[in-house]
Each structure stands twice: as structure tokens, then as C-alpha cells.
Amino acid sequence: VQLQASGGGLVQPGGSLRLSCVASGSFSSIGVMGWYRQAPGQQRELVAVTRSDGFANYADFVKGRFTISRDRVKNTAYLQMDSLKPEDTAVYYCNGNFILGAFTVKTYWGLGTLVTVSS
């Protein structure tokens, strides 16, 4: 199983970016998918997660600005980021809980994509 994150880049404060995370490989289904971020010198922190039924939960610092979604057919999760702030600068990672078999669930992480918010 592999997760490929993309969509990062340099954006001005107040701007928007859309991150994508595509899952590939052999698995039965995907449970929760999430986005995390890690700023330089900081610990990795949760940004948003979404269940397979579409229920989503967000960290307080992104509520109202970021939207997580997923396309179950494409095995892809998205993170729409609006009203970006310099403090949103970080490497963004996606992960997912993959159902590999009847009693096997495993979490995989993507390599991350860098988001830089600066004027």
C-alpha cells in the first residue's frame, strides 16, 4: 500500500491550496483517512480526519478554513485549504487505516508535501 500526497507549494497569506492524497496497492477498503502537519521544530499534529461515511473532524486551528473530503472510487482524500496563514506553513502528511483482510487493519503514511505561506 502506498499513499502519494501532492498539491503543496508556495502561496501568499489569504490564498488557497488543495492537497490530494492517492492510495494505491492491495487492500479491501479504507477506513479513516487523515491529514497531519509538522512545522519545523514542532511535533506532528492532526489537521483533519474523515471516516468512510464522510463524517469529518477538524483541529480547532483550521475550523472554518480547511475542508477534508474523499473520493471512495478514486481512493483519494483531499484537503482544501483556504484563508491560509503563515503559521500554516508545514509539511502536510496524509494517512489512512487500510483494511487488508478479515482481521487485519494497518495504518500507512504518505511522504508529505510542503506548504509554505509567505508574502
N, CA, C and O atoms as a GROMACS GRO file, in nm:
protein
  476
    1VAL      N    1   0.085  -0.120   0.000
    1VAL     CA    2   0.000   0.000   0.000
    1VAL      C    3   0.088   0.125   0.000
    1VAL      O    4   0.187   0.132   0.073
    2GLN      N    5   0.052   0.221  -0.082
    2GLN     CA    6   0.125   0.348  -0.087
    2GLN      C    7   0.027   0.464  -0.086
    2GLN      O    8  -0.083   0.457  -0.141
    3LEU      N    9   0.071   0.572  -0.022
    3LEU     CA   10  -0.004   0.696  -0.022
    3LEU      C   11   0.083   0.803  -0.086
    3LEU      O   12   0.197   0.824  -0.044
    4GLN      N   13   0.032   0.871  -0.185
    4GLN     CA   14   0.106   0.976  -0.254
    4GLN      C   15   0.035   1.108  -0.234
    4GLN      O   16  -0.075   1.128  -0.285
    5ALA      N   17   0.099   1.198  -0.159
    5ALA     CA   18   0.044   1.331  -0.135
    5ALA      C   19   0.101   1.430  -0.235
    5ALA      O   20   0.218   1.420  -0.272
    6SER      N   21   0.019   1.524  -0.277
    6SER     CA   22   0.064   1.626  -0.371
    6SER      C   23  -0.020   1.752  -0.352
    6SER      O   24  -0.120   1.752  -0.280
    7GLY      N   25   0.023   1.860  -0.418
    7GLY     CA   26  -0.054   1.983  -0.416
    7GLY      C   27   0.007   2.094  -0.332
    7GLY      O   28  -0.045   2.206  -0.331
    8GLY      N   29   0.115   2.066  -0.262
    8GLY     CA   30   0.179   2.169  -0.183
    8GLY      C   31   0.248   2.272  -0.269
    8GLY      O   32   0.261   2.254  -0.390
    9GLY      N   33   0.292   2.380  -0.206
    9GLY     CA   34   0.361   2.484  -0.279
    9GLY      C   35   0.368   2.611  -0.198
    9GLY      O   36   0.340   2.614  -0.078
   10LEU      N   37   0.407   2.717  -0.266
   10LEU     CA   38   0.419   2.849  -0.204
   10LEU      C   39   0.293   2.931  -0.235
   10LEU      O   40   0.251   2.940  -0.350
   11VAL      N   41   0.234   2.988  -0.132
   11VAL     CA   42   0.113   3.067  -0.150
   11VAL      C   43   0.119   3.187  -0.058
   11VAL      O   44   0.179   3.181   0.050
   12GLN      N   45   0.058   3.295  -0.098
   12GLN     CA   46   0.056   3.416  -0.016
   12GLN      C   47  -0.050   3.402   0.095
   12GLN      O   48  -0.147   3.328   0.080
   13PRO      N   49  -0.030   3.474   0.203
   13PRO     CA   50  -0.133   3.474   0.309
   13PRO      C   51  -0.269   3.511   0.252
   13PRO      O   52  -0.282   3.603   0.171
   14GLY      N   53  -0.370   3.438   0.297
   14GLY     CA   54  -0.505   3.459   0.245
   14GLY      C   55  -0.537   3.374   0.124
   14GLY      O   56  -0.652   3.368   0.081
   15GLY      N   57  -0.438   3.309   0.068
   15GLY     CA   58  -0.458   3.228  -0.050
   15GLY      C   59  -0.510   3.088  -0.020
   15GLY      O   60  -0.540   3.055   0.095
   16SER      N   61  -0.519   3.006  -0.125
   16SER     CA   62  -0.575   2.871  -0.112
   16SER      C   63  -0.486   2.769  -0.180
   16SER      O   64  -0.414   2.800  -0.275
   17LEU      N   65  -0.492   2.648  -0.130
   17LEU     CA   66  -0.429   2.533  -0.192
   17LEU      C   67  -0.519   2.413  -0.172
   17LEU      O   68  -0.598   2.407  -0.077
   18ARG      N   69  -0.507   2.317  -0.262
   18ARG     CA   70  -0.581   2.191  -0.248
   18ARG      C   71  -0.481   2.077  -0.252
   18ARG      O   72  -0.412   2.057  -0.352
   19LEU      N   73  -0.475   2.003  -0.144
   19LEU     CA   74  -0.387   1.887  -0.137
   19LEU      C   75  -0.465   1.762  -0.176
   19LEU      O   76  -0.585   1.752  -0.150
   20SER      N   77  -0.395   1.668  -0.238
   20SER     CA   78  -0.453   1.540  -0.274
   20SER      C   79  -0.368   1.428  -0.216
   20SER      O   80  -0.247   1.441  -0.203
   21CYS      N   81  -0.433   1.319  -0.184
   21CYS     CA   82  -0.363   1.201  -0.132
   21CYS      C   83  -0.425   1.078  -0.197
   21CYS      O   84  -0.540   1.044  -0.171
   22VAL      N   85  -0.348   1.014  -0.283
   22VAL     CA   86  -0.397   0.899  -0.358
   22VAL      C   87  -0.342   0.770  -0.299
   22VAL      O   88  -0.221   0.756  -0.280
   23ALA      N   89  -0.430   0.677  -0.270
   23ALA     CA   90  -0.390   0.547  -0.216
   23ALA      C   91  -0.386   0.444  -0.329
   23ALA      O   92  -0.474   0.440  -0.414
   24SER      N   93  -0.282   0.363  -0.327
   24SER     CA   94  -0.270   0.257  -0.427
   24SER      C   95  -0.217   0.131  -0.361
   24SER      O   96  -0.162   0.136  -0.250
   25GLY      N   97  -0.234   0.020  -0.428
   25GLY     CA   98  -0.187  -0.107  -0.373
   25GLY      C   99  -0.301  -0.204  -0.354
   25GLY      O  100  -0.409  -0.188  -0.410
   26SER      N  101  -0.274  -0.305  -0.272
   26SER     CA  102  -0.371  -0.411  -0.250
   26SER      C  103  -0.435  -0.397  -0.112
   26SER      O  104  -0.367  -0.411  -0.011
   27PHE      N  105  -0.563  -0.370  -0.108
   27PHE     CA  106  -0.636  -0.359   0.018
   27PHE      C  107  -0.784  -0.378  -0.010
   27PHE      O  108  -0.829  -0.362  -0.123
   28SER      N  109  -0.858  -0.412   0.093
   28SER     CA  110  -1.002  -0.434   0.076
   28SER      C  111  -1.079  -0.303   0.077
   28SER      O  112  -1.168  -0.281  -0.006
   29SER      N  113  -1.044  -0.218   0.171
   29SER     CA  114  -1.111  -0.089   0.180
   29SER      C  115  -1.028   0.003   0.269
   29SER      O  116  -0.928  -0.038   0.328
   30ILE      N  117  -1.071   0.127   0.277
   30ILE     CA  118  -1.003   0.226   0.360
   30ILE      C  119  -1.100   0.279   0.464
   30ILE      O  120  -1.213   0.316   0.433
   31GLY      N  121  -1.055   0.280   0.587
   31GLY     CA  122  -1.138   0.337   0.693
   31GLY      C  123  -1.115   0.486   0.702
   31GLY      O  124  -1.142   0.561   0.608
   32VAL      N  125  -1.064   0.529   0.817
   32VAL     CA  126  -1.038   0.671   0.838
   32VAL      C  127  -0.918   0.714   0.754
   32VAL      O  128  -0.817   0.644   0.744
   33MET      N  129  -0.931   0.832   0.692
   33MET     CA  130  -0.817   0.897   0.627
   33MET      C  131  -0.798   1.033   0.692
   33MET      O  132  -0.894   1.098   0.733
   34GLY      N  133  -0.674   1.074   0.701
   34GLY     CA  134  -0.650   1.200   0.770
   34GLY      C  135  -0.533   1.277   0.714
   34GLY      O  136  -0.449   1.225   0.641
   35TRP      N  137  -0.531   1.403   0.751
   35TRP     CA  138  -0.420   1.491   0.718
   35TRP      C  139  -0.356   1.540   0.848
   35TRP      O  140  -0.426   1.578   0.942
   36TYR      N  141  -0.224   1.539   0.852
   36TYR     CA  142  -0.148   1.588   0.964
   36TYR      C  143  -0.044   1.685   0.909
   36TYR      O  144  -0.019   1.689   0.789
   37ARG      N  145   0.015   1.763   0.999
   37ARG     CA  146   0.120   1.853   0.954
   37ARG      C  147   0.229   1.862   1.059
   37ARG      O  148   0.208   1.839   1.178
   38GLN      N  149   0.348   1.898   1.011
   38GLN     CA  150   0.462   1.913   1.101
   38GLN      C  151   0.541   2.034   1.057
   38GLN      O  152   0.599   2.037   0.948
   39ALA      N  153   0.544   2.134   1.142
   39ALA     CA  154   0.622   2.254   1.116
   39ALA      C  155   0.764   2.232   1.167
   39ALA      O  156   0.786   2.146   1.252
   40PRO      N  157   0.860   2.308   1.118
   40PRO     CA  158   0.999   2.292   1.162
   40PRO      C  159   1.012   2.305   1.314
   40PRO      O  160   0.965   2.403   1.372
   41GLY      N  161   1.075   2.208   1.376
   41GLY     CA  162   1.096   2.212   1.519
   41GLY      C  163   0.974   2.177   1.602
   41GLY      O  164   0.978   2.185   1.725
   42GLN      N  165   0.865   2.140   1.537
   42GLN     CA  166   0.742   2.108   1.606
   42GLN      C  167   0.705   1.962   1.590
   42GLN      O  168   0.757   1.893   1.501
   43GLN      N  169   0.616   1.914   1.677
   43GLN     CA  170   0.566   1.778   1.663
   43GLN      C  171   0.458   1.772   1.556
   43GLN      O  172   0.394   1.872   1.524
   44ARG      N  173   0.441   1.653   1.501
   44ARG     CA  174   0.335   1.634   1.404
   44ARG      C  175   0.200   1.648   1.474
   44ARG      O  176   0.182   1.599   1.585
   45GLU      N  177   0.107   1.716   1.408
   45GLU     CA  178  -0.023   1.740   1.469
   45GLU      C  179  -0.136   1.709   1.372
   45GLU      O  180  -0.120   1.721   1.250
   46LEU      N  181  -0.248   1.670   1.427
   46LEU     CA  182  -0.365   1.639   1.346
   46LEU      C  183  -0.424   1.767   1.288
   46LEU      O  184  -0.437   1.868   1.358
   47VAL      N  185  -0.460   1.760   1.160
   47VAL     CA  186  -0.530   1.871   1.095
   47VAL      C  187  -0.677   1.837   1.076
   47VAL      O  188  -0.765   1.912   1.118
   48ALA      N  189  -0.703   1.723   1.013
   48ALA     CA  190  -0.841   1.683   0.987
   48ALA      C  191  -0.845   1.535   0.956
   48ALA      O  192  -0.749   1.479   0.902
   49VAL      N  193  -0.956   1.472   0.989
   49VAL     CA  194  -0.977   1.331   0.956
   49VAL      C  195  -1.117   1.313   0.901
   49VAL      O  196  -1.207   1.392   0.930
   50THR      N  197  -1.134   1.210   0.821
   50THR     CA  198  -1.266   1.179   0.769
   50THR      C  199  -1.287   1.029   0.767
   50THR      O  200  -1.197   0.953   0.730
   51ARG      N  201  -1.406   0.987   0.807
   51ARG     CA  202  -1.440   0.844   0.804
   51ARG      C  203  -1.491   0.806   0.666
   51ARG      O  204  -1.513   0.891   0.580
   52SER      N  205  -1.509   0.678   0.647
   52SER     CA  206  -1.557   0.630   0.517
   52SER      C  207  -1.701   0.675   0.490
   52SER      O  208  -1.743   0.678   0.374
   53ASP      N  209  -1.777   0.708   0.595
   53ASP     CA  210  -1.914   0.756   0.575
   53ASP      C  211  -1.921   0.907   0.553
   53ASP      O  212  -2.029   0.965   0.541
   54GLY      N  213  -1.803   0.971   0.548
   54GLY     CA  214  -1.799   1.113   0.520
   54GLY      C  215  -1.792   1.203   0.642
   54GLY      O  216  -1.768   1.323   0.628
   55PHE      N  217  -1.813   1.148   0.761
   55PHE     CA  218  -1.802   1.230   0.882
   55PHE      C  219  -1.661   1.283   0.893
   55PHE      O  220  -1.564   1.210   0.872
   56ALA      N  221  -1.649   1.411   0.926
   56ALA     CA  222  -1.518   1.475   0.934
   56ALA      C  223  -1.500   1.545   1.068
   56ALA      O  224  -1.597   1.589   1.131
   57ASN      N  225  -1.376   1.555   1.109
   57ASN     CA  226  -1.342   1.626   1.231
   57ASN      C  227  -1.217   1.709   1.206
   57ASN      O  228  -1.128   1.667   1.132
   58TYR      N  229  -1.211   1.825   1.268
   58TYR     CA  230  -1.103   1.920   1.240
   58TYR      C  231  -1.037   1.968   1.368
   58TYR      O  232  -1.100   1.976   1.474
   59ALA      N  233  -0.910   2.001   1.355
   59ALA     CA  234  -0.842   2.071   1.463
   59ALA      C  235  -0.901   2.211   1.473
   59ALA      O  236  -0.942   2.270   1.372
   60ASP      N  237  -0.903   2.265   1.594
   60ASP     CA  238  -0.965   2.397   1.613
   60ASP      C  239  -0.898   2.504   1.527
   60ASP      O  240  -0.965   2.597   1.481
   61PHE      N  241  -0.767   2.492   1.506
   61PHE     CA  242  -0.697   2.599   1.435
   61PHE      C  243  -0.724   2.602   1.285
   61PHE      O  244  -0.678   2.693   1.217
   62VAL      N  245  -0.798   2.504   1.232
   62VAL     CA  246  -0.833   2.507   1.090
   62VAL      C  247  -0.983   2.509   1.065
   62VAL      O  248  -1.027   2.520   0.950
   63LYS      N  249  -1.062   2.500   1.170
   63LYS     CA  250  -1.207   2.501   1.152
   63LYS      C  251  -1.252   2.628   1.081
   63LYS      O  252  -1.214   2.739   1.116
   64GLY      N  253  -1.336   2.607   0.981
   64GLY     CA  254  -1.386   2.720   0.903
   64GLY      C  255  -1.296   2.762   0.789
   64GLY      O  256  -1.336   2.843   0.705
   65ARG      N  257  -1.174   2.707   0.784
   65ARG     CA  258  -1.080   2.744   0.678
   65ARG      C  259  -1.044   2.624   0.589
   65ARG      O  260  -1.027   2.640   0.468
   66PHE      N  261  -1.033   2.507   0.647
   66PHE     CA  262  -0.994   2.386   0.573
   66PHE      C  263  -1.114   2.292   0.562
   66PHE      O  264  -1.200   2.287   0.650
   67THR      N  265  -1.118   2.218   0.452
   67THR     CA  266  -1.222   2.118   0.431
   67THR      C  267  -1.160   1.988   0.382
   67THR      O  268  -1.089   1.986   0.282
   68ILE      N  269  -1.187   1.880   0.454
   68ILE     CA  270  -1.139   1.749   0.412
   68ILE      C  271  -1.252   1.677   0.339
   68ILE      O  272  -1.368   1.687   0.377
   69SER      N  273  -1.216   1.605   0.235
   69SER     CA  274  -1.314   1.526   0.161
   69SER      C  275  -1.244   1.405   0.103
   69SER      O  276  -1.121   1.395   0.107
   70ARG      N  277  -1.321   1.312   0.049
   70ARG     CA  278  -1.260   1.196  -0.012
   70ARG      C  279  -1.348   1.145  -0.125
   70ARG      O  280  -1.470   1.163  -0.126
   71ASP      N  281  -1.281   1.081  -0.219
   71ASP     CA  282  -1.347   1.015  -0.331
   71ASP      C  283  -1.320   0.866  -0.314
   71ASP      O  284  -1.208   0.820  -0.337
   72ARG      N  285  -1.421   0.791  -0.275
   72ARG     CA  286  -1.402   0.650  -0.245
   72ARG      C  287  -1.370   0.570  -0.370
   72ARG      O  288  -1.300   0.468  -0.363
   73VAL      N  289  -1.422   0.613  -0.484
   73VAL     CA  290  -1.395   0.541  -0.609
   73VAL      C  291  -1.248   0.558  -0.647
   73VAL      O  292  -1.184   0.463  -0.693
   74LYS      N  293  -1.195   0.677  -0.629
   74LYS     CA  294  -1.057   0.706  -0.666
   74LYS      C  295  -0.959   0.679  -0.553
   74LYS      O  296  -0.838   0.696  -0.569
   75ASN      N  297  -1.010   0.636  -0.436
   75ASN     CA  298  -0.922   0.612  -0.321
   75ASN      C  299  -0.836   0.734  -0.290
   75ASN      O  300  -0.716   0.723  -0.265
   76THR      N  301  -0.899   0.848  -0.293
   76THR     CA  302  -0.828   0.974  -0.278
   76THR      C  303  -0.892   1.060  -0.169
   76THR      O  304  -1.014   1.070  -0.160
   77ALA      N  305  -0.807   1.122  -0.089
   77ALA     CA  306  -0.852   1.220   0.009
   77ALA      C  307  -0.800   1.357  -0.032
   77ALA      O  308  -0.692   1.369  -0.091
   78TYR      N  309  -0.876   1.459  -0.002
   78TYR     CA  310  -0.840   1.595  -0.039
   78TYR      C  311  -0.841   1.683   0.086
   78TYR      O  312  -0.912   1.655   0.183
   79LEU      N  313  -0.763   1.788   0.080
   79LEU     CA  314  -0.768   1.890   0.185
   79LEU      C  315  -0.770   2.025   0.115
   79LEU      O  316  -0.669   2.070   0.062
   80GLN      N  317  -0.886   2.088   0.115
   80GLN     CA  318  -0.899   2.223   0.061
   80GLN      C  319  -0.863   2.321   0.170
   80GLN      O  320  -0.926   2.324   0.275
   81MET      N  321  -0.761   2.401   0.145
   81MET     CA  322  -0.713   2.496   0.245
   81MET      C  323  -0.736   2.638   0.195
   81MET      O  324  -0.678   2.678   0.094
   82ASP      N  325  -0.818   2.711   0.264
   82ASP     CA  326  -0.850   2.850   0.231
   82ASP      C  327  -0.804   2.942   0.343
   82ASP      O  328  -0.776   2.898   0.455
   83SER      N  329  -0.796   3.069   0.310
   83SER     CA  330  -0.756   3.170   0.411
   83SER      C  331  -0.628   3.128   0.482
   83SER      O  332  -0.620   3.133   0.604
   84LEU      N  333  -0.530   3.088   0.405
   84LEU     CA  334  -0.406   3.038   0.464
   84LEU      C  335  -0.330   3.147   0.537
   84LEU      O  336  -0.330   3.264   0.498
   85LYS      N  337  -0.265   3.105   0.645
   85LYS     CA  338  -0.187   3.195   0.730
   85LYS      C  339  -0.042   3.149   0.732
   85LYS      O  340  -0.014   3.031   0.706
   86PRO      N  341   0.051   3.238   0.761
   86PRO     CA  342   0.192   3.197   0.770
   86PRO      C  343   0.212   3.080   0.867
   86PRO      O  344   0.299   2.996   0.844
   87GLU      N  345   0.136   3.076   0.972
   87GLU     CA  346   0.151   2.968   1.070
   87GLU      C  347   0.101   2.833   1.018
   87GLU      O  348   0.118   2.731   1.086
   88ASP      N  349   0.040   2.831   0.901
   88ASP     CA  350   0.001   2.704   0.838
   88ASP      C  351   0.119   2.640   0.764
   88ASP      O  352   0.107   2.528   0.715
   89THR      N  353   0.230   2.711   0.756
   89THR     CA  354   0.348   2.657   0.690
   89THR      C  355   0.396   2.530   0.759
   89THR      O  356   0.422   2.531   0.880
   90ALA      N  357   0.406   2.422   0.683
   90ALA     CA  358   0.444   2.293   0.739
   90ALA      C  359   0.452   2.191   0.626
   90ALA      O  360   0.410   2.217   0.514
   91VAL      N  361   0.506   2.075   0.658
   91VAL     CA  362   0.493   1.959   0.570
   91VAL      C  363   0.363   1.890   0.608
   91VAL      O  364   0.339   1.858   0.725
   92TYR      N  365   0.279   1.866   0.509
   92TYR     CA  366   0.149   1.804   0.532
   92TYR      C  367   0.156   1.658   0.490
   92TYR      O  368   0.199   1.624   0.379
   93TYR      N  369   0.114   1.572   0.580
   93TYR     CA  370   0.115   1.427   0.558
   93TYR      C  371  -0.027   1.373   0.559
   93TYR      O  372  -0.113   1.419   0.634
   94CYS      N  373  -0.050   1.274   0.474
   94CYS     CA  374  -0.178   1.205   0.482
   94CYS      C  375  -0.154   1.064   0.536
   94CYS      O  376  -0.045   1.008   0.523
   95ASN      N  377  -0.257   1.011   0.595
   95ASN     CA  378  -0.250   0.870   0.638
   95ASN      C  379  -0.386   0.806   0.620
   95ASN      O  380  -0.487   0.874   0.598
   96GLY      N  381  -0.388   0.676   0.632
   96GLY     CA  382  -0.513   0.605   0.619
   96GLY      C  383  -0.508   0.472   0.692
   96GLY      O  384  -0.401   0.411   0.703
   97ASN      N  385  -0.621   0.428   0.741
   97ASN     CA  386  -0.634   0.296   0.802
   97ASN      C  387  -0.688   0.201   0.697
   97ASN      O  388  -0.803   0.213   0.653
   98PHE      N  389  -0.605   0.106   0.657
   98PHE     CA  390  -0.638   0.018   0.546
   98PHE      C  391  -0.680  -0.119   0.597
   98PHE      O  392  -0.612  -0.180   0.680
   99ILE      N  393  -0.794  -0.166   0.546
   99ILE     CA  394  -0.841  -0.300   0.580
   99ILE      C  395  -0.780  -0.395   0.479
   99ILE      O  396  -0.815  -0.394   0.361
  100LEU      N  397  -0.686  -0.478   0.528
  100LEU     CA  398  -0.610  -0.565   0.440
  100LEU      C  399  -0.672  -0.704   0.431
  100LEU      O  400  -0.647  -0.777   0.335
  101GLY      N  401  -0.753  -0.740   0.529
  101GLY     CA  402  -0.812  -0.872   0.533
  101GLY      C  403  -0.920  -0.872   0.639
  101GLY      O  404  -0.959  -0.768   0.691
  102ALA      N  405  -0.968  -0.991   0.670
  102ALA     CA  406  -1.080  -1.004   0.764
  102ALA      C  407  -1.049  -0.946   0.901
  102ALA      O  408  -1.136  -0.888   0.965
  103PHE      N  409  -0.925  -0.962   0.947
  103PHE     CA  410  -0.891  -0.916   1.081
  103PHE      C  411  -0.763  -0.832   1.082
  103PHE      O  412  -0.695  -0.822   1.184
  104THR      N  413  -0.732  -0.774   0.968
  104THR     CA  414  -0.607  -0.700   0.957
  104THR      C  415  -0.633  -0.558   0.914
  104THR      O  416  -0.683  -0.532   0.804
  105VAL      N  417  -0.598  -0.465   1.002
  105VAL     CA  418  -0.607  -0.322   0.971
  105VAL      C  419  -0.470  -0.262   0.996
  105VAL      O  420  -0.409  -0.285   1.100
  106LYS      N  421  -0.422  -0.184   0.901
  106LYS     CA  422  -0.289  -0.126   0.915
  106LYS      C  423  -0.292   0.019   0.871
  106LYS      O  424  -0.360   0.055   0.775
  107THR      N  425  -0.216   0.100   0.942
  107THR     CA  426  -0.207   0.243   0.909
  107THR      C  427  -0.084   0.269   0.823
  107THR      O  428   0.026   0.222   0.854
  108TYR      N  429  -0.104   0.343   0.717
  108TYR     CA  430   0.006   0.382   0.628
  108TYR      C  431   0.011   0.535   0.620
  108TYR      O  432  -0.090   0.604   0.632
  109TRP      N  433   0.134   0.584   0.597
  109TRP     CA  434   0.158   0.727   0.585
  109TRP      C  435   0.216   0.760   0.449
  109TRP      O  436   0.294   0.682   0.393
  110GLY      N  437   0.178   0.876   0.395
  110GLY     CA  438   0.242   0.927   0.276
  110GLY      C  439   0.369   1.002   0.314
  110GLY      O  440   0.396   1.022   0.432
  111LEU      N  441   0.447   1.043   0.215
  111LEU     CA  442   0.575   1.109   0.239
  111LEU      C  443   0.563   1.257   0.274
  111LEU      O  444   0.657   1.316   0.327
  112GLY      N  445   0.449   1.317   0.244
  112GLY     CA  446   0.432   1.456   0.281
  112GLY      C  447   0.451   1.550   0.164
  112GLY      O  448   0.522   1.520   0.068
  113THR      N  449   0.387   1.666   0.174
  113THR     CA  450   0.401   1.772   0.074
  113THR      C  451   0.414   1.904   0.148
  113THR      O  452   0.340   1.932   0.242
  114LEU      N  453   0.509   1.986   0.104
  114LEU     CA  454   0.542   2.110   0.175
  114LEU      C  455   0.448   2.222   0.135
  114LEU      O  456   0.429   2.250   0.016
  115VAL      N  457   0.391   2.286   0.234
  115VAL     CA  458   0.310   2.406   0.215
  115VAL      C  459   0.380   2.523   0.281
  115VAL      O  460   0.410   2.519   0.400
  116THR      N  461   0.406   2.626   0.203
  116THR     CA  462   0.472   2.747   0.255
  116THR      C  463   0.380   2.866   0.231
  116THR      O  464   0.343   2.895   0.117
  117VAL      N  465   0.344   2.934   0.339
  117VAL     CA  466   0.258   3.051   0.330
  117VAL      C  467   0.342   3.174   0.364
  117VAL      O  468   0.380   3.194   0.479
  118SER      N  469   0.369   3.254   0.262
  118SER     CA  470   0.458   3.367   0.282
  118SER      C  471   0.433   3.471   0.174
  118SER      O  472   0.396   3.438   0.061
  119SER      N  473   0.454   3.597   0.211
  119SER     CA  474   0.442   3.704   0.112
  119SER      C  475   0.579   3.737   0.053
  119SER      O  476   0.590   3.825  -0.032
   0.00000   0.00000   0.00000
